[in-house]
Amino acid sequence: MAYWLFKSEPSTWSWQNQIDKGDAGEEWDGVRNYQARNFMRQMKLGDRGFFYHSQKEKSVVGIVEVCAEAHPDSTTDDDRWECVDIRALRSFKKPVLLAQIKSDPRLSEMALVKSSRLSVQPVTDEEWRIVCALGETDAD
């Protein structure tokens, strides 16, 4: 299993919106960055991801699961753009703020710290465990 991070502005698509979609999940559509798209092309069913609120909140708030592998993005007719579907698994007991992540030397190489603008990014196994522990949330 691989781990990822999905960033969203809560005013556009919030963690609550994701939860409300239930087991069916939702397309992670609208991504127009080649590197982020390529990461989605690598995703497999069952991969896990952090749901990250950008903008004002800047925090990891939940865990999602990939429930459909890469397919054409329904929001465009341009066949260059693909997306995956994700579903909410569980909320973090305690949101993990970007400031916490940046201040933790164990996470200094995390993509969120190095490439903060990328909307879809990989997370290492160790980073996954550390962030889950900071959020007092089960990593499994």
N, C-alpha and C positions, 0 to 999 in steps of 0.2 A: 504494500500500500504506500502511496505517495501522499505528501501533505502540501497544502496550498494556502494562499490567503486571497480572499476576494474583498475588494474595497468598494464601498458604496456611500454616497452622500445620503444620510437619513431622510432628507427632504425629498429625494428622488425614489429611493427604495430602502426601506428601513428593515431592521431585524424583525420587527413585528410584522411587516409585510411578508417577509420570508416565512415566518412561523405560520401565518394565516394561509399560506399555500398548501400546508399539510404535506402528506406523503407524496403527492403528485409533483411537488417542487415547482421550479420556475426556470425558464431560460435565463442564463446570465448574458443577456443580449446587449447590444449597443457598444461593444468593445471595438475600438478602431485603432488599435495599436498592434503592430505585427508581432512584437515579442510576446505580448499578453495573449494574442490569438494562438501563437505557437505553443505556449504553455498549455492552453486549453486542449489543443490537439494531442498533447501527451497524456492527458488525464484518462483514467480508467474508472469503470464503475466501482463504487465503494471507496474511492479515494476520499480523504477528509480534507476539510478546509476551515480556516478561521473566517468568520464574518466580521469585517472591520468597518466601523463607522468612521468616515473621514469628516472633513470640515471642522466643526466646532468640537465634537466629542473626541475624535482621534483615539479610538479604543477598540480592542477586540471584545466583542460582545457575545459571540456564539460560535457553535461548531455546525458545519454543514457537511453533506455527503454528496458526491457526484452521483446522480441518478440517471443520467443519459450522457453518453460520450459525444464528442464533437459532431456537430451537424450544422447545416446552413442556418445563419442567423435570420430569424423571421422578420426582423425589422428593416431589412434591406434586400434589394434585388441584386446587389453586388456579390458575386459568388466568391470573392476573396475572404469574406467575413463569416466566421463560424463561431459557435458558442457551445457550451455544455449546459445541462440542466442540473440544478442543485436543490436539495431539500434540507430544511432545518432539522438538526438532531437534538441539540440541547443548548440552553443559554449558559453563559458563564455565570458562576455564582457571584463573582466579583469582576467587573470589567477590567481589562488590563490596558492602562493608558499608554499611549505612544511614549510619553515622558519616562514611564517605568522601563519600557523596552530599551529606549536609548540610554538610560542610565545603568543598565545591567551589562557589565563587561562580557558576560557569556553570550550576549545577543548582538555584539558589535558588528558582526558580519551578516546579520540577517538582512534579507533583501528590503524589508520595510525600512531599515535604517539607511541602507546604501542606495536604494532606488525607490524612494518614497512615493514618487508620482505614478508608478506602474500599478494598474488596477487589478491585475492578476499576477501573482508571483509565487515561486516555490518557497517551501519552508522545510528545513532539514528535520530529521527525526529528533535530534537533540533540542532544536528550537521549539518544536512542537511540545515536547515534555516540559520544558522550562516555562513557556507561556501558559500552558494548562495549569501548572503548579502555581504560578503567580495569580491565576484567576480562580484558584481553589476549585478546579473542575477536572473531572476524570479524563485522562488522556486517551482512554480506550473507546 
